[in-house]
Amino acid sequence: MEGRSRSPEEVEQRLRQIVQVLKCDVTLENPFHPLPMEPADCITCSLCLEEACEDEEEYDRAVGSIAALLKPGGSLVLTDILNQSCGIMGEQTFGCLALTQSQVEETLKGHGFSIKEFDTQPATEFEKKYIDGDPFFYLVAQKTE
Ligand SMILES: C[S@@+](CC[C@H](N)C(=O)[O-])C[C@H]1O[C@@H](n2cnc3c(N)ncnc32)[C@H](O)[C@@H]1O
């Protein structure tokens, strides 16, 4: 999406406002281990959870770990691809956990999220050269508990 709406200078200026970059592993109970993390107002995660998790149990635990990093009332913004089992990046093929919309929604609800928006967008023919899943999804969920 970068480049469609902002100039390189604007992107550079925004990136320079980032105050800290931390290593994260969503499969850990504390994804920022060993650092303690204050609960956040908003977390965004793009094309990562299905790529990082081997099976539904691990996905469920990862969503729980992310929920624990949010304040009650906080927002989770997720972007990923439904029904995707593999993708290609450069010369590398990587595996993904193929999930349906209802599996994603039920997992989030199971961790106290209320789904506020769930939009999908079909993959383009160009994108289908690199992914076997379809469609892309964009969701906003609010932590209610
Ligand atoms: C398909 S790339 C997406 C990159 C970028 N977030 C985006 O939206 O374009 C998948 C990303 O998942 C990250 N990833 C894989 N396993 C992870 C894990 N256990 N915890 C956190 N991130 C992980 C990889 O480092 C990689 O950056």
The ligand as a Tripos MOL2 file, in Angstrom:
@<TRIPOS>MOLECULE
LIG
   27    29     1     0     0
SMALL
NO_CHARGES

@<TRIPOS>ATOM
      1 C1          4.6090  -12.0920    5.1540 C.3       1 LIG1
      2 S1          5.7070  -11.2270    6.2370 S.3       1 LIG1
      3 C2          4.7630   -9.7700    6.5880 C.3       1 LIG1
      4 C3          5.6370   -8.5930    6.8400 C.3       1 LIG1
      5 C4          4.9160   -7.2890    7.1910 C.3       1 LIG1
      6 N1          4.3540   -7.3760    8.5370 N.3       1 LIG1
      7 C5          3.8850   -6.9040    6.1730 C.2       1 LIG1
      8 O1          2.7080   -6.7390    6.5310 O.co2     1 LIG1
      9 O2          4.2310   -6.7440    5.0170 O.co2     1 LIG1
     10 C6          5.5550  -12.2220    7.7050 C.3       1 LIG1
     11 C7          6.2160  -11.6010    8.9160 C.3       1 LIG1
     12 O3          5.9390  -12.4140   10.0660 O.3       1 LIG1
     13 C8          7.0540  -12.3080   10.9260 C.3       1 LIG1
     14 N2          7.0290  -13.4240   11.8710 N.ar      1 LIG1
     15 C9          7.2090  -14.7320   11.5970 C.ar      1 LIG1
     16 N3          7.1510  -15.4670   12.7340 N.ar      1 LIG1
     17 C10         6.9240  -14.5620   13.7410 C.ar      1 LIG1
     18 C11         6.7700  -14.6910   15.1430 C.ar      1 LIG1
     19 N4          6.8330  -15.8840   15.7570 N.pl3     1 LIG1
     20 N5          6.5380  -13.5750   15.8750 N.ar      1 LIG1
     21 C12         6.4650  -12.3520   15.2720 C.ar      1 LIG1
     22 N6          6.6050  -12.1660   13.9410 N.ar      1 LIG1
     23 C13         6.8440  -13.2720   13.1920 C.ar      1 LIG1
     24 C14         8.2540  -12.3410    9.9870 C.3       1 LIG1
     25 O4          9.3720  -11.7650   10.5800 O.3       1 LIG1
     26 C15         7.7300  -11.5130    8.8100 C.3       1 LIG1
     27 O5          8.1230  -10.1590    8.9630 O.3       1 LIG1
@<TRIPOS>BOND
     1     1     2 1
     2     2     3 1
     3     2    10 1
     4     3     4 1
     5     4     5 1
     6     5     6 1
     7     5     7 1
     8     7     8 2
     9     7     9 1
    10    10    11 1
    11    11    12 1
    12    11    26 1
    13    12    13 1
    14    13    14 1
    15    13    24 1
    16    14    15 ar
    17    14    23 ar
    18    15    16 ar
    19    16    17 ar
    20    17    18 ar
    21    17    23 ar
    22    18    19 1
    23    18    20 ar
    24    20    21 ar
    25    21    22 ar
    26    22    23 ar
    27    24    25 1
    28    24    26 1
    29    26    27 1
@<TRIPOS>SUBSTRUCTURE
     1 LIG1         1 GROUP 0 **** ****
